[in-house]
Amino acid sequence: MEDTRREPYLRLMHLTKTYGDLVAVDDLSLDVEEGEFVCLLGPSGCGKTTTLRIIAGLEQPNAGEIRQGGKEITRLPVRERDFGIVFQSFALFPNLTAEQNIAYGLVNEGWAKGDIEARVDRLMALMDLPDDYRSKYPSQLSGGEQQRVALARALAPSPGLLLLDEPLSSLDAKVRVALRLEIKHMQQAIGVTTIHVTHDQEEALAIGDRVVVMNQGHIEQVASPVDLYCSPRTPFVADFVGITNFLRGYAGPGPDEVRCGSLTLHCGSPHGFATDAPVRLSIRPEDARLGVADPATLNALHAEVEDIEFLGSFYRLRLQVDGLDEGARVMVEASTNRVRDLSLRQGSDLAVQLPPSLLRVYPAEGGARR
């Protein structure tokens, strides 16, 4: 039977990019569907911006292939590629008005004057730019307004692909939060396939259909924001996306048991490690449950509040748990109401449960599952 599956809109296949001895992108492969919003997330130097520049043709890979819309574009010149791009610095032409910046690409492509005006009108409305901003120069606009103009300019020629290189990182926090939602709504309205580079985990989780976590030139995990946060595949992802506790231990004799200090903790499913294999146990601070006193409950422990930090709608507590190795601590986040109901303060004794289904087990560095 003939295979009728459609090829993904963008395919990155075994891309590698080196600069001397530095491997910036290491055998990277990724498929992006048409209309999808994908965030490349990772720390500085992980290769995410280099990957974006390779897609744009601004860098050439040492090896690998890129296909867009069913066509190979690996060595295609920048001017012949179908994309719009927005940089961190906005890169607006300072001597052109907002209207002229938006229309720049259309003029170069030879669009008719009436069509240019109609396109600029639509994009200014989409970007929530008032009509009197047409004649303003970039120096007369705020950072958020400049970013809206830069987005409109990138979208003006109706590209098949929109590339965003940390477009919000130079804006203040409040503007960033507002504008990232506008970018998401705009992308959904237009349906343009989008690759968004960011080092901000909250930004990636808020706007991406899928998030690609990168580390040292390779992909650690590709998943939806919820799956990425709730089911991190590696310790790096668990630690980089959000906050997590790591406890050192050893796989127990039972398939769901881990020994941490003198405690035997149970996981929600078999962990797959040989008995006595060194492991790391991980749990998110908000997943620990305070005040669970029934000793028959799995992973019900006794703890003392060593430090307590008020953060508005919630508290962050550092707990010394009986039975853990000396120096090991568990960080817990609980609502202000819950902490008040339990009358917790520094030095308080309390019961805490680490729910088995929310514990994840990873190999110790250099270790592996059987």
C-alpha positions, 0 to 999 in steps of 0.5 A: 500500500502506498504511504500517503503520510505528508512530509513535515513542513520543516525537517532538520536531519543530522545537522552538525556545525563546528567552529574549530574544536567546538561542536556547536550543533551535534547530529541534530534532527527535528521535524516541525509540522506546518503551523506549529509553534516550536521553542528551542530552549536551553542555556547560553552556548547550547546551540539553539541560536546556531541551529536557527541561523543554519535554518535561515542560511546565515550559517552553513552546517558541516553535515546534515540536510534541511528540507522545507515544504518538501524542498531541500534548502541546505545550501540555498542562498538566504535570499532564496529561502522562504522565511521571516526573521526577528532578532533580539536587537529588532534591527529596524532601519532607524531612518525609516518610519514604522510604516516604511519598515513594515513595507520594506520587503514588499517594496523590494519584491515589487508589490503594487502600492495599493497592495502594500498599503492594505498589507501594512494596514492589516499587520498594524491592526494585528500587532495592535499598533495605532494608525498614528504610529505609521509616521513614527521612527524607531527612536520614537517607539518603546521597546515593545512597540519596536518589537511589534514593528519588527514582527510585522516587517517579518510577516509582511511578505507572508513567509512560510516560516517565522524565525524568532531569535530571543525577540523578548530578552531585551524587554522588561519583565512586564512587557515580555509577559504581555508581548509573548501572549500577543506573539502566540495569538498572532501566530495562531491567527496567521498559522505560520510555522514558527521556530522561537529561540529562548533561554527563558523556560517560563516563556517556552512553556507559555507559548510553545506547542512543543519545546525542544530542550538543547544542551551542548549541541544536542537535543535532550528532549522534545515534548509538549510543555506539560509533558516536558515539565511533568515527565522530564526524560533526563536530570538536565531537563528536570533541573533546567525546566523548573525547580526540582529536588535531587536525592542520591540513593541506591536501587532497592531489591524491590522493582519500585524501591529506592534507598536514600540514607536509612529510608526506603522510598517507593516509586509509582512504577518499576525503575528498571535499575539493578539492586544497589545501582547508584541513582538520583531520585527527583521530585518537584517542590510543589509535589511534596504533600505537607501534613500527611501523618498516616504512617501506612501511607507510602513515603510518609516521613517526618521532617523539621522546617530548617528555613522558610521563605515567604514568596507572596502566594506561596512559601518555599520551605527547606526541610531536614527529613529524618533518615536522609543522609546528613546534608540532604534537604528537601525543598517544598513549595506550599500555598500561603493558606496551607502553611497558615493552616499548619502554623508552620515556622522555622523549627516546626516539626511536620509530616511530609509525603513524597507521592510515589507516582510523582517520584522520578528515578535517574541513573547517577552520573555515569550509571545506566539502567539494566 
